[in-house]
Amino acid sequence: MGWEVRPSISVSQNGDRSEVLLEIQRYFDCGTIRPDRSDKTLKWEVRSLPVLLERVVPHFRRFPLRSGKHRDFELFAEICERMARGDHRCVAGLEEIVRLAGMMNPSGTRGYTPEEIIRSLREMKA
């Protein structure tokens, strides 16, 4: 359909606090730590759908976040579960995933708006 769908969860810290990221990496036994050039921080990141569903999602279901990120996490978990079912492989399913993702992290920057992505999917379908 012309779009790559890849879930990702990350935690960023200034370089002088890398021990926090190493501890997270050890705890979850997954993920990579890399520099984030956009803000000069270090980032622990997991992009594997099976790993997210087996390790990260269950952890945060058992120990919910106590901030506004809790809502973002629930949306993220829903997207991962839909992807595990293969919903992202059809236009209607991908449209719903894009809508859910668009509700996450409203202060973040995006390369494309959800509306632009959905419009392109509908144009492909036509």
HELIX and SHEET records of a PDB file:
HELIX    1   1 GLY A   15  ARG A   17  5                                   3    
HELIX    2   2 SER A   18  PHE A   28  1                                  11    
HELIX    3   3 LEU A   49  VAL A   51  1                                   3    
HELIX    4   4 LEU A   52  VAL A   56  3                                   5    
HELIX    5   5 VAL A   57  ARG A   62  1                                   6    
HELIX    6   6 LYS A   69  ALA A   84  1                                  16    
HELIX    7   7 ASP A   87  ARG A   89  5                                   3    
HELIX    8   8 VAL A   91  GLY A  102  1                                  12    
HELIX    9   9 PRO A  114  LYS A  125  1                                  12    
SHEET    1   A 3 ILE A   9  GLN A  13  0                                        
SHEET    2   A 3 THR A  41  VAL A  46 -1                                        
SHEET    3   A 3 THR A  32  ASP A  36 -1                                        
END                                                                             
